[in-house]
Structures are given as C-alpha cells and as structure tokens.
C-alpha cells in the first residue's frame, strides 16, 4: 500500500480508539458530580453507592484515554512532519494549552476524587469531583478548537510557507467551533447516558434492583431522552454551518454529484465514484434542499464544482447515515424507556434489554460522526491550506505497516478487555450489594 494511505489508516486507528474514552469521561464526570451533590442534598446513601461504582468506570476510561492520546502525538513527528512544519505555530500552543489548563487539572484532582473521600473533607472531595469534570470539558474545548480550526481556518497569515497567528481569538473561536464543540459535548452526554443506562439495566436484569442501580438507571435514561432532541437541533445548525464553509463535505454526505435545485434526500444509494452517479437510489424529493437551505427549491452545490478537491464519497455518505441512524435509535430507545419509568416507575424486561443492547451505541454514533468530519475534509489536512500528501513523511511503507499491525492488535485486546471489565464490575456488584443487604438490612452507606 501507499505509505500515505498507511499513515492515514494508522492515525485513524489511533484517533478511533482514543476518542472512545474521552467521549465517556467528559460527561461521566458530570454524572459523578450529580450523584455526589444529590447525596449531599438528601443524605441518601444510594447516591454514594452509585458514585462508588461509576467512579471505577471513570478511572478505567480515563486511563485508557490518556495512554492512547500519547501515541497520537508521536505520529506528528514520525508520519506527519509537514503538519507541524506548516501549522505548528498554531497547533503547538493549542495542544500545550490543553495539557497545561485541562489535563493537569484532571490528573491532579483525579487522585483526590478516587482515593480521598476518607482523607479529605466532604467539601474538598466534592470540589475535586467538580474540577475533574470541568477539566475533561476544558480539555475537549482546546482539542476541538484545534480540530475546528483545521476545518475552518481563520485568524492567521502565511509567511514563508508557515502559518502565523494574526488573532488568537479568531483562531480559537473560528467559524465552526461553536457548532462542533456543542455537537461533541452533547455526543459525550449521550454516550455516557447510554453507558450508565445500559449497564444499570444489565444489573437490573440480573436481579440487582437496589436503589443505587435504579437511581443511576433513571439518571441515564432521562438525560439521554432530554439530550437527543437537542442534538438533532444542534446537528441541523452544524449542517448549515458546514454547508457555508465546507460545501464539498455536504455534497459528499448527501451524494450530490451535480449542482441542483430541489435536491432529494437520499435514504439509500450506492455512490459510484468512477461513474460519478448513484445506483439503487431510494430518495425523498426535495427534502435535502429543504433541510439544508430551509427552502424546498434551494440550490445545493454538487461535487462537480470541486473536481479533484472533494473527499471520497462512499465513506462520508455511509458514515453520515450510520450516525443519523444511531441517533434515531437513541431517540426511540430513550423515550420509550423514559415513558415506562414515568408511568410505572420501573422498566419492562424488553425495555431493559433494549437499553443493554444500546450500551455502547454512543461509540458507534461518535465514530461515524468523526469519520464524516475527518474524511470529509480530504484531500486537505487543513482545509484550503495544507494538502494531506504535502504533510506526509518519507517513512517507508513496511515500517508504517508493522507499527500499524501492532497498534491494531493492541487496541483490539484493550477494547475487549475494557468491555469485559466493565461488565465484570456490573456482575460483581450484584453479589456485593446482596451481601451488604443481607448483613445490614436497611442500612445505607455512612455519610
């Protein structure tokens, strides 16, 4: 294979594995703070039981997120030296801000949150939980500021082939940041919500129906039910922003080969890159124009206007539909479960099984969305500024291939181990709670 293709696959493998865990920890930190604040407000020990369980999942997710993030930074030097040579004056400081203002904050107070409950005051422990949650969100802000700048670069000038900042405000708050950041934070909220709801439903199905499990279950379901319609609205705004600043990406997402008014929404199609057409089309007339321009006769620029400067169509087209499809499933599952909980106060077996099946649905939706974002930017590494091929190193294909194979094997092992450990913790907790209730009936955890 071509070394550039191998380098792209390697970075894609790294970012795909890495993003799974920040997507959990960003929102799960706020779930932990909610559990802690509810305990302080009510004195009900079920909230601390929920906290004690989910803080273990948070720690495991945080650890895997950190180690997988480190490997990505190595590739800037080994596989993509042209990236830092060209835009390092912008990318370097933004990455440094993330480490200094966010990661250090998380790492410092994570120890207090995990091990300090009996060693510091309750106020200090609550503050540590808040600072860890805030740190994960701040970390997301800086990373998304950089990624958004790569999508819609602003606030810089080119001098001797290098980007130099003319306005840090314009660099950081570039045109797509507000939409991309909001979209990603809500995606994290949905990922963590379905994880909490799914694992709690799994415990519920196994007979662990103590108040702590039910409290976490209700929290996960109701947060998911509240967030998914907001995400649909934000996604629409994000699409309009992308249409304005990255029309080639929108054309690939919608499979629009030629500029047209009243463009149909393709529910299903097989994009033919060679023939520059779609086969086996199932569409709704004029709906794409209505959604994207809010006018049924609105004009959408086709891929014919971006000859040689548009992304590969099929991966972007299908990734977008996977993301939207998962969003619809999330909406139906969360609203059905929320309705059951509100009406009867408990889940049906089928609703609980549905939540278990959707435990990691946030991962699928997030990965699909990131593939739309990153593949949709091609052939550029920084839109309109730096071509991917111009940033690649001269590292030989066999060297990249060997390290790629090692990464893939390790990541497969780690992801299987992660899922296994999470469900092991869920199963183990059943016996612990039953033993606790048998030994001390009616006794909650001490305040």
C-alpha positions in Angstrom: 0.0 0.0 0.0 0.9 3.6 -0.4 2.8 5.0 2.6 0.4 8.0 2.8 -2.6 5.6 2.9 -0.9 3.5 5.6 -0.1 6.6 7.6 -3.7 7.8 7.4 -5.0 4.4 8.4 -2.6 4.4 11.4 -3.7 7.8 12.6 -7.4 6.9 12.0 -6.9 3.7 14.1 -5.3 5.8 16.9 -7.9 8.5 17.0 -10.8 6.0 16.6 -9.6 4.1 19.7 -8.7 7.2 21.7 -11.9 9.1 21.2 -14.0 6.3 22.7 -12.8 7.1 26.2 -12.8 10.9 26.4 -16.3 10.6 24.9 -17.2 8.8 28.1 -15.2 10.7 30.7 -16.3 14.2 29.5 -19.9 13.6 30.5 -19.4 10.8 33.1 -17.5 13.3 35.3 -20.7 15.4 35.4 -22.8 12.4 36.3 -20.4 11.7 39.2 -20.8 15.3 40.4 -24.6 15.0 40.1 -24.5 11.8 42.2 -22.3 13.5 44.8 -24.5 16.6 45.0 -27.7 14.5 45.4 -26.0 12.6 48.2 -25.1 15.9 49.9 -28.6 17.3 49.4 -30.6 14.2 50.5 -28.2 12.2 52.7 -29.5 9.1 50.8 -26.6 6.6 50.6 -27.9 5.2 47.3 -26.2 8.1 45.6 -22.8 7.4 47.1 -23.2 3.7 46.1 -23.8 4.8 42.5 -20.9 7.2 42.8 -18.6 4.4 44.1 -19.4 2.2 41.2 -19.2 4.7 38.4 -16.0 6.3 39.6 -14.3 3.0 38.9 -15.6 3.1 35.3 -14.5 6.7 35.0 -10.9 5.8 36.3 -10.6 2.9 33.8 -11.8 5.1 30.9 -9.6 8.0 31.9 -6.5 5.7 32.0 -7.1 4.3 28.5 -7.8 7.8 27.2 -4.5 9.1 28.4 -2.3 6.3 27.1 -4.0 6.3 23.7 -3.7 10.0 23.4 0.1 9.9 24.0 0.6 7.6 21.0 -1.1 10.1 18.6 1.3 12.8 19.4 4.3 10.6 18.4 2.8 10.4 14.9 3.1 14.1 14.3 6.8 13.6 14.1 7.0 10.1 12.6 4.3 10.3 9.9 3.2 13.9 9.5 6.2 16.3 10.0 4.8 18.6 7.3 1.8 19.3 9.6 3.9 20.9 12.4 6.3 22.5 9.9 3.4 24.4 8.3 0.9 25.0 11.2 2.9 24.2 14.3 2.8 27.9 15.4 -1.0 27.3 15.9 -1.3 23.6 16.7 1.6 23.6 19.2 0.2 26.2 21.5 -3.3 24.9 21.4 -2.1 21.4 22.3 0.0 22.9 25.1 -3.0 24.9 26.5 -4.9 21.6 26.6 -2.2 20.0 28.7 -1.5 22.9 31.0 -5.0 24.1 31.7 -7.0 20.9 31.4 -5.1 17.7 31.6 -3.0 18.8 34.6 -6.2 19.8 36.4 -7.8 16.4 35.8 -4.7 14.5 36.7 -4.1 16.4 39.9 -7.6 16.1 41.4 -8.4 12.6 40.0 -6.4 11.1 42.9 -8.4 13.1 45.4 -11.6 12.0 43.8 -10.6 8.4 43.7 -8.9 7.9 47.0 -9.5 11.0 49.1 -13.1 10.5 50.3 -11.9 9.3 53.8 -8.8 11.5 53.8 -10.2 15.0 53.0 -13.3 16.9 53.9 -16.5 16.2 52.1 -16.4 19.7 50.6 -12.9 19.1 49.3 -13.9 15.8 47.8 -16.9 17.4 46.1 -14.7 20.2 44.8 -12.2 17.6 43.4 -15.1 15.9 41.6 -16.2 19.2 40.1 -12.6 20.1 39.0 -12.1 16.8 37.3 -15.4 17.2 35.4 -14.5 20.7 34.5 -11.0 19.6 33.4 -12.4 17.0 31.0 -14.7 19.6 29.4 -11.9 22.2 29.2 -9.7 19.6 27.5 -12.4 18.9 25.0 -12.6 22.7 24.3 -8.9 23.0 23.4 -8.8 19.9 21.3 -12.0 20.9 19.4 -10.6 24.4 19.0 -7.7 23.0 17.1 -9.8 20.5 15.1 -12.3 23.1 14.2 -9.5 25.4 13.1 -8.3 22.7 10.8 -11.8 22.5 9.3 -12.4 26.3 9.1 -9.1 28.0 9.5 -9.1 31.7 10.5 -7.0 34.3 12.2 -3.6 33.6 10.6 -1.3 34.7 7.8 1.1 32.7 5.7 4.8 33.8 5.9 7.4 31.8 4.0 5.1 28.7 3.9 4.3 28.8 7.6 1.1 29.8 9.3 1.5 32.7 11.9 -1.3 33.8 14.2 -2.8 37.2 13.5 -5.6 36.9 16.0 -5.8 34.2 18.7 -9.5 35.0 19.2 -10.2 34.2 15.6 -8.0 31.1 15.7 -9.7 29.7 18.8 -13.3 30.9 18.1 -13.2 30.0 14.4 -16.4 29.7 12.4 -17.2 26.1 13.2 -16.1 25.9 16.8 -19.4 26.8 18.5 -21.3 24.1 16.5 -18.6 21.5 16.6 -18.0 21.9 20.4 -21.7 21.8 21.2 -22.3 18.8 19.0 -19.4 16.9 20.6 -20.3 17.7 24.2 -23.9 16.6 23.6 -22.5 13.4 21.9 -20.5 12.8 25.0 -23.6 13.3 27.2 -25.4 10.7 25.1 -22.5 8.3 25.1 -22.2 8.4 28.9 -26.0 8.4 29.4 -26.5 5.2 27.4 -23.5 3.6 29.1 -25.0 4.4 32.5 -28.5 3.3 31.5 -27.3 0.2 29.7 -25.0 -1.1 32.5 -27.7 -0.3 35.1 -30.3 -2.1 33.0 -27.9 -5.1 32.8 -27.6 -5.1 36.6 -31.4 -4.7 36.9 -32.0 -7.7 34.7 -29.6 -9.8 36.8 -31.7 -9.0 39.9 -29.7 -6.2 41.3 -32.6 -3.8 41.9 -31.3 -1.9 44.9 -32.0 1.9 45.0 -28.5 2.8 43.7 -28.9 0.9 40.5 -32.4 2.3 39.9 -31.2 5.8 40.6 -28.4 5.5 38.1 -30.7 3.9 35.6 -33.2 6.7 35.8 -30.5 9.3 35.5 -29.1 7.7 32.4 -32.4 7.3 30.7 -33.8 10.8 31.4 -30.6 12.6 30.5 -30.5 10.7 27.2 -34.2 11.4 26.5 -33.6 15.1 27.1 -30.3 15.4 25.1 -31.2 13.6 21.9 -33.8 16.2 20.6 -31.3 18.9 21.4 -28.6 17.1 19.5 -30.9 16.8 16.4 -31.4 20.6 16.6 -27.7 21.3 17.0 -26.9 18.9 14.2 -29.1 20.9 11.9 -27.3 24.1 12.8 -24.0 22.4 12.4 -25.0 21.2 8.9 -25.9 24.7 7.9 -22.5 25.9 9.1 -20.8 23.1 7.2 -22.8 24.0 4.0 -21.5 27.6 4.3 -17.8 26.8 5.0 -17.3 23.2 3.6 -19.8 22.7 0.8 -17.8 19.8 -0.7 -18.3 17.8 2.5 -22.0 18.4 2.4 -22.2 17.3 -1.2 -20.4 14.1 -0.3 -22.6 13.5 2.7 -25.7 13.8 0.6 -24.3 12.1 -2.5 -25.0 15.2 -4.7 -22.8 14.9 -7.8 -24.2 17.8 -9.8 -25.4 21.2 -8.6 -29.2 21.2 -8.4 -32.2 23.0 -7.0 -34.8 21.0 -5.1 -32.2 18.2 -4.3 -33.7 15.0 -3.0 -32.7 13.4 0.3 -31.1 10.0 -0.4 -32.3 7.5 2.1 -30.3 4.8 0.4 -27.9 4.8 -2.5 -24.7 3.2 -3.8 -22.3 6.0 -4.7 -20.3 5.2 -7.9 -17.2 7.3 -7.8 -16.0 6.2 -11.2 -19.3 6.9 -12.9 -19.9 10.0 -10.7 -23.5 8.8 -10.1 -25.6 6.9 -7.5 -27.1 3.5 -8.0 -30.0 1.8 -6.3 -31.4 5.1 -5.1 -34.2 5.5 -2.6 -35.0 9.1 -2.1 -37.4 11.7 -0.8 -37.9 14.5 -3.4 -36.6 18.0 -2.5 -36.0 17.1 1.2 -32.3 17.6 1.1 -32.7 21.2 -0.1 -35.5 21.8 2.5 -33.2 20.5 5.3 -30.1 22.3 4.2 -31.4 25.5 2.8 -34.8 25.6 4.5 -36.3 26.0 1.0 -37.7 23.1 -1.0 -36.2 24.7 -4.2 -32.9 25.7 -2.6 -29.7 25.1 -4.6 -27.0 22.8 -3.3 -23.6 22.8 -4.9 -22.6 19.4 -6.3 -19.3 17.6 -6.3 -18.8 18.7 -9.9 -17.8 22.1 -8.6 -15.0 20.6 -6.6 -13.3 18.4 -9.1 -10.1 17.0 -7.5 -10.8 18.8 -4.2 -13.6 16.8 -2.7 -13.4 13.8 -0.3 -14.1 10.2 -1.2 -17.9 10.0 -1.4 -18.9 6.5 -0.2 -17.2 6.6 3.2 -18.6 10.0 4.0 -22.0 9.2 2.6 -22.4 6.0 4.7 -20.8 7.3 7.9 -23.3 10.1 7.9 -26.2 7.7 7.6 -24.8 5.4 10.3 -24.6 8.5 12.6 -28.2 9.6 11.8 -29.5 6.1 12.1 -28.0 5.6 15.6 -29.5 9.0 16.6 -32.9 7.8 15.6 -32.4 4.5 17.6 -31.3 6.6 20.6 -34.4 8.7 20.4 -36.7 5.8 20.2 -35.0 3.8 22.9 -34.6 6.6 25.4 -38.1 8.0 25.0 -39.6 4.5 25.3 -37.7 3.8 28.4 -38.4 7.2 29.9 -42.1 6.7 29.3 -42.0 3.3 31.0 -40.2 4.8 34.0 -42.5 7.8 34.3 -45.7 5.7 34.0 -44.9 2.6 36.0 -41.8 3.6 38.0 -40.0 0.5 36.6 -38.8 -0.9 33.3 -40.2 -3.8 31.4 -37.9 -6.6 30.5 -37.9 -5.7 26.9 -37.1 -2.0 27.6 -34.2 -3.1 29.8 -32.9 -5.4 27.1 -33.1 -2.6 24.6 -31.0 -0.4 26.9 -28.4 -3.1 27.3 -28.1 -3.5 23.5 -27.6 0.3 23.3 -24.9 0.4 26.0 -22.2 1.4 23.6 -24.4 3.0 20.9 -22.7 6.3 21.6 -19.4 4.9 20.5 -20.9 3.9 17.1 -22.5 7.3 16.6 -19.4 9.2 17.6 -17.1 7.3 15.4 -19.4 7.7 12.4 -19.6 11.4 13.1 -15.8 11.7 13.3 -15.4 9.8 10.1 -17.7 12.3 8.4 -15.7 15.2 9.9 -12.2 13.9 9.2 -12.7 12.0 5.9 -15.0 14.8 4.7 -12.0 17.3 5.0 -9.9 15.4 2.5 -7.9 15.9 0.4 -6.8 18.6 2.9 -5.3 18.2 6.3 -6.1 21.8 7.0 -8.9 22.9 4.7 -7.7 25.0 1.8 -4.3 25.4 3.3 -2.4 22.1 3.6 -2.9 19.0 1.5 -2.6 15.7 3.3 0.0 14.4 0.8 2.2 17.5 1.5 2.3 16.8 5.2 3.3 13.2 5.0 6.8 11.9 5.9 9.1 9.7 3.8 8.8 6.8 6.2 8.8 3.5 4.2 5.5 1.6 3.9 6.8 -1.6 5.7 7.8 0.4 8.8 4.4 2.1 9.0 2.7 -1.3 8.2 4.5 -3.1 11.0 3.6 -0.4 13.7 0.0 -0.3 12.4 -0.4 -4.0 12.8 1.0 -3.8 16.4 -1.4 -0.9 17.2 -4.4 -2.7 15.8 -3.6 -5.9 17.8 -3.1 -4.0 21.0 -6.2 -1.9 20.6 -8.3 -4.9 19.9 -7.0 -6.5 23.0 -7.6 -3.4 25.1 -11.1 -2.7 23.8 -12.2 -6.3 24.5 -10.6 -6.1 27.9 -12.3 -2.8 28.7 -15.8 -4.0 27.8 -15.2 -7.3 29.7 -14.0 -5.4 32.8 -17.0 -3.0 32.8 -19.5 -5.9 32.6 -17.4 -7.8 35.2 -17.8 -4.9 37.6 -21.5 -4.8 36.9 -21.8 -8.6 37.7 -19.6 -8.4 40.7 -21.6 -5.5 42.2 -24.7 -7.7 42.4 -23.2 -10.1 44.9 -21.6 -7.3 46.9 -24.9 -5.4 47.2 -26.8 -8.6 48.1 -24.3 -9.5 50.8 -24.4 -5.9 52.1 -28.2 -6.0 52.3 -28.2 -9.4 54.0 -25.7 -8.4 56.6 -27.1 -4.9 57.2 -30.7 -4.8 56.1 -32.0 -1.3 55.6 -28.6 0.3 56.3 -27.2 2.8 53.8 -23.6 3.8 53.4 -22.4 6.2 56.1 -22.5 9.8 55.2 
